[in-house]
Amino acid sequence: MTNSPSTEKTATTTDGRRIAVQVSGPDDGPPVLFCHVAPGSRRFDPDPEATATAGVRLITVDRPGYGGSDRLGTDGSPSIPLYAEDCAAVLDHLGVGTVAVAGWSAGGRVAMALAARRPDLVRSVALIGTPAPDEEVAWIGADEKSMIAALAADPDSALVSLERMLAPMTADPAATIGMVASSPADEAALADAGLHADLEAMLTEAFVQGAAGLAADLLSYTLAPWGFDPRSVGAPVRCWYGAADAVVSPAHGQWWVDQIADGRLTVVPEVGHLLVRPVWAEVLRWSAAGS
């Protein structure tokens, strides 16, 4: 079975920003919103074969500065709640009603913020390798913390400064795969030529505007308050984490589960941060059953 051709759409926020959206699958399929990793873009289906088999209507969205979505202005303030509001604007634009939401890594924070802030739109949340706050489960390195502290000293210029710092890496998107696949177990997963090609396509689209999206993404969860309380999420939440993930260990998933009323953690043996592909069929089965 193959997936239906994708359709490109554009939604507009209340402040006039354009949001690039990709929709694939049958129009009458149960809608699933997938929030991408950082860096990432709407041009990524976690497992096209599983998506097609499930018959879902998959919705993917570029966060500001990635792909076809307008970047934030120099006076913009990237934040997780802003990204959640953008997702809500997309869902309202598409008129899909309630959705199952899944988020991979950084995308999981957006998924949870959407569920906390717009419970009317979210029937379930799947978290896939999503970090907890660093002060709860440490994962940000010393060098990165030093950089964050320097940016925090001048928050008004932080977005421009970080974009300039990150710009050189965007010249070769293929070389940035290590940003989303940094564990030894991920190296084995990348032997799958299809997965490798899909990640390259995602990252190529992610960097068409340079480092604007990645810079905003990083600042959204390091300099800005997260802006939502996971304990307020009433929808069922399931967490999938790789036992061999060298950066986002299953301890992060346990933290999320401990915050919410209806949560469960699944630890997948022998996989790293690229667990999004091997677990996607299970995520979709659970999302369908939970709806």
C-alpha positions as CSV (number, residue, x, y, z in Angstrom):
1,M,0.0,0.0,0.0
2,T,1.3,3.5,-0.8
3,N,0.3,6.8,0.7
4,S,-2.0,9.2,-1.1
5,P,-0.3,12.1,-2.8
6,S,0.3,15.0,-0.4
7,T,-1.3,18.4,-0.7
8,E,0.4,21.7,0.2
9,K,-1.7,24.2,2.0
10,T,-1.1,27.6,3.7
11,A,-2.7,28.8,6.9
12,T,-2.4,32.3,8.2
13,T,-2.1,33.4,11.9
14,T,-3.9,36.3,13.4
15,D,-0.7,38.4,13.1
16,G,-0.5,37.7,9.4
17,R,2.3,35.1,9.3
18,R,2.0,32.3,6.8
19,I,2.2,28.7,8.0
20,A,3.2,26.0,5.5
21,V,1.2,22.8,5.9
22,Q,1.4,19.4,4.2
23,V,-1.6,17.0,4.2
24,S,-1.6,13.4,3.0
25,G,-3.9,10.5,3.1
26,P,-7.6,10.2,2.5
27,D,-9.8,13.2,3.2
28,D,-12.1,11.1,5.4
29,G,-9.2,9.4,7.3
30,P,-8.8,10.1,11.1
31,P,-6.6,13.2,11.3
32,V,-3.2,13.0,13.0
33,L,-1.1,16.0,13.5
34,F,2.7,15.3,13.6
35,C,5.0,17.9,15.2
36,H,8.5,17.7,13.8
37,V,11.9,17.4,15.5
38,A,14.4,20.3,15.7
39,P,15.7,20.9,13.1
40,G,12.9,19.6,11.0
41,S,10.1,20.4,8.6
42,R,6.8,19.3,7.4
43,R,8.5,17.2,4.8
44,F,8.7,14.1,7.0
45,D,6.4,11.2,7.4
46,P,7.7,9.0,10.2
47,D,6.9,5.8,8.3
48,P,5.0,6.3,5.0
49,E,4.0,2.6,4.7
50,A,2.6,2.5,8.2
51,T,0.8,5.8,7.6
52,A,-0.8,4.5,4.5
53,T,-1.8,1.2,6.1
54,A,-3.5,3.1,9.0
55,G,-5.5,5.2,6.5
56,V,-5.0,8.4,8.5
57,R,-5.0,11.9,7.2
58,L,-1.5,13.1,8.2
59,I,-1.0,16.8,8.9
60,T,2.5,18.2,9.2
61,V,3.4,21.9,9.8
62,D,6.5,24.0,9.5
63,R,7.3,26.0,12.6
64,P,8.3,29.6,12.0
65,G,11.5,30.0,9.9
66,Y,11.5,26.4,8.7
67,G,10.6,25.4,5.2
68,G,7.7,27.5,3.8
69,S,6.6,29.1,7.1
70,D,7.3,32.8,7.6
71,R,10.2,33.5,10.0
72,L,9.6,35.5,13.1
73,G,10.6,39.1,12.8
74,T,13.6,40.5,14.7
75,D,11.2,41.7,17.4
76,G,9.5,38.3,17.5
77,S,9.6,36.1,20.6
78,P,9.8,32.4,19.9
79,S,8.0,30.3,22.4
80,I,6.3,26.9,22.7
81,P,2.9,28.5,23.3
82,L,3.3,30.5,20.0
83,Y,4.0,27.3,18.1
84,A,1.0,25.6,19.7
85,E,-1.2,28.5,18.7
86,D,0.1,28.1,15.1
87,C,-0.9,24.5,15.2
88,A,-4.3,25.4,16.4
89,A,-4.6,28.0,13.6
90,V,-3.8,25.2,11.1
91,L,-6.4,22.9,12.6
92,D,-9.0,25.6,12.6
93,H,-8.2,26.4,9.0
94,L,-8.5,22.8,7.9
95,G,-11.7,22.4,9.9
96,V,-10.7,18.9,11.1
97,G,-12.2,19.1,14.6
98,T,-10.3,17.0,17.1
99,V,-7.0,15.2,16.2
100,A,-4.5,12.8,17.6
101,V,-1.3,14.7,18.1
102,A,2.2,13.2,18.0
103,G,5.5,15.0,18.6
104,W,9.0,13.8,18.0
105,S,11.7,15.2,20.2
106,A,11.2,19.1,20.3
107,G,7.9,18.6,18.6
108,G,6.5,16.8,21.7
109,R,6.7,20.0,23.7
110,V,4.5,21.7,21.1
111,A,2.1,18.7,21.1
112,M,1.7,18.9,24.9
113,A,1.3,22.7,24.8
114,L,-1.5,22.3,22.3
115,A,-3.2,19.7,24.4
116,A,-2.9,22.0,27.5
117,R,-4.0,25.2,25.9
118,R,-6.6,23.8,23.4
119,P,-8.0,20.7,24.9
120,D,-11.0,21.0,22.6
121,L,-8.7,20.1,19.6
122,V,-6.7,17.2,21.0
123,R,-8.0,13.7,21.8
124,S,-4.7,12.0,22.5
125,V,-0.9,12.8,22.6
126,A,2.0,10.6,21.6
127,L,5.4,11.7,22.8
128,I,8.4,10.2,21.0
129,G,11.8,10.9,22.5
130,T,10.8,14.3,23.9
131,P,13.2,15.9,26.4
132,A,12.0,17.0,29.9
133,P,13.0,20.4,31.3
134,D,16.8,20.3,31.8
135,E,16.4,21.3,35.5
136,E,14.3,18.2,36.0
137,V,16.3,15.7,33.9
138,A,19.6,17.1,32.8
139,W,20.5,16.7,29.2
140,I,21.9,20.1,27.9
141,G,25.7,20.1,27.8
142,A,28.0,22.6,29.5
143,D,29.0,24.3,26.2
144,E,25.4,24.8,25.3
145,K,24.6,26.2,28.7
146,S,27.4,28.7,28.4
147,M,26.0,29.8,25.0
148,I,22.5,30.1,26.4
149,A,23.7,32.2,29.3
150,A,25.5,34.6,26.8
151,L,22.4,34.9,24.7
152,A,20.2,35.6,27.8
153,A,22.4,38.5,28.6
154,D,21.0,40.3,25.6
155,P,17.6,38.7,24.9
156,D,16.6,41.4,22.3
157,S,19.3,40.3,20.0
158,A,19.4,36.6,20.9
159,L,17.4,35.4,17.8
160,V,19.6,37.3,15.3
161,S,22.8,36.3,17.2
162,L,22.0,32.6,17.3
163,E,20.9,32.5,13.7
164,R,24.3,33.9,12.7
165,M,26.1,31.3,14.8
166,L,24.1,28.4,13.3
167,A,24.2,29.7,9.7
168,P,27.4,27.8,8.6
169,M,25.9,24.4,9.4
170,T,22.9,25.0,7.1
171,A,25.0,24.9,3.9
172,D,25.0,21.1,3.9
173,P,21.7,19.8,5.4
174,A,22.9,16.1,5.0
175,A,25.7,16.9,7.5
176,T,23.2,17.9,10.1
177,I,21.6,14.5,10.4
178,G,23.7,14.0,13.5
179,M,21.6,16.7,15.2
180,V,18.6,14.3,15.2
181,A,20.5,11.0,15.2
182,S,23.4,11.2,17.7
183,S,23.4,7.8,19.3
184,P,25.4,4.8,18.1
185,A,22.2,2.9,17.7
186,D,21.1,5.7,15.3
187,E,24.1,4.9,13.0
188,A,22.7,1.4,12.5
189,A,19.3,2.8,11.8
190,L,20.7,5.1,9.1
191,A,21.8,2.0,7.1
192,D,18.2,2.1,6.0
193,A,18.6,4.1,2.8
194,G,15.0,5.1,2.8
195,L,15.1,6.6,6.2
196,H,18.4,8.4,5.4
197,A,16.9,9.9,2.3
198,D,13.7,10.9,4.2
199,L,15.8,12.7,6.8
200,E,17.8,14.5,4.2
201,A,14.7,15.7,2.5
202,M,13.3,16.9,5.8
203,L,16.5,18.8,6.7
204,T,16.9,20.3,3.2
205,E,13.5,21.8,3.5
206,A,14.1,22.8,7.1
207,F,17.1,25.0,6.0
208,V,15.7,26.8,2.9
209,Q,15.6,30.0,5.0
210,G,19.0,29.3,6.6
211,A,19.1,28.8,10.4
212,A,16.0,31.0,11.1
213,G,13.8,28.1,12.2
214,L,16.4,26.2,14.2
215,A,17.5,29.4,16.1
216,A,13.9,30.2,17.0
217,D,13.2,26.6,18.0
218,L,16.2,26.5,20.4
219,L,15.3,29.8,22.0
220,S,11.7,28.7,22.5
221,Y,12.6,26.2,25.1
222,T,15.9,27.6,26.6
223,L,15.2,31.4,27.0
224,A,11.4,31.5,27.1
225,P,9.2,29.9,29.8
226,W,7.6,26.8,28.5
227,G,4.2,28.4,29.1
228,F,2.1,25.4,29.9
229,D,1.6,22.9,32.8
230,P,1.7,19.3,31.7
231,R,-0.5,18.5,34.7
232,S,-3.3,20.3,33.0
233,V,-3.4,17.9,30.1
234,G,-6.5,15.8,30.3
235,A,-6.1,13.8,27.1
236,P,-4.4,10.4,27.3
237,V,-0.6,10.6,26.8
238,R,1.6,7.7,25.7
239,C,5.4,8.1,25.7
240,W,7.9,6.1,23.5
241,Y,11.6,6.3,24.3
242,G,14.7,4.5,23.0
243,A,16.6,2.5,25.6
244,A,19.8,3.3,23.6
245,D,19.1,7.0,23.1
246,A,22.3,8.7,24.3
247,V,20.8,12.2,24.7
248,V,17.1,11.7,25.6
249,S,17.0,8.7,27.9
250,P,13.8,7.0,29.1
251,A,14.1,9.0,32.3
252,H,12.7,11.9,30.3
253,G,9.6,9.8,29.4
254,Q,9.2,8.9,33.1
255,W,9.2,12.5,34.0
256,W,6.4,13.3,31.6
257,V,4.4,10.3,32.8
258,D,4.7,11.4,36.4
259,Q,3.2,14.8,35.5
260,I,0.0,13.6,33.9
261,A,-3.1,11.8,35.0
262,D,-3.3,9.3,32.1
263,G,0.2,8.5,31.0
264,R,2.2,5.4,30.1
265,L,5.8,4.9,29.1
266,T,7.1,2.4,26.6
267,V,10.8,1.8,26.4
268,V,12.0,0.4,23.1
269,P,15.2,-1.7,23.4
270,E,18.2,-1.3,21.2
271,V,17.0,2.0,19.5
272,G,18.1,5.6,19.8
273,H,16.6,8.9,18.9
274,L,15.4,7.6,15.5
275,L,12.9,5.4,17.2
276,V,10.2,7.5,15.5
277,R,10.2,5.1,12.5
278,P,10.1,1.7,14.2
279,V,7.3,2.9,16.7
280,W,5.2,4.8,14.2
281,A,2.8,2.0,13.4
282,E,2.2,1.3,17.1
283,V,1.7,5.1,17.7
284,L,-1.0,5.1,15.0
285,R,-2.7,2.0,16.3
286,W,-2.8,3.5,19.8
287,S,-4.0,6.8,18.5
288,A,-6.9,5.2,16.6
289,A,-7.9,3.1,19.6
290,G,-7.7,6.0,22.0
291,S,-10.0,8.1,19.8
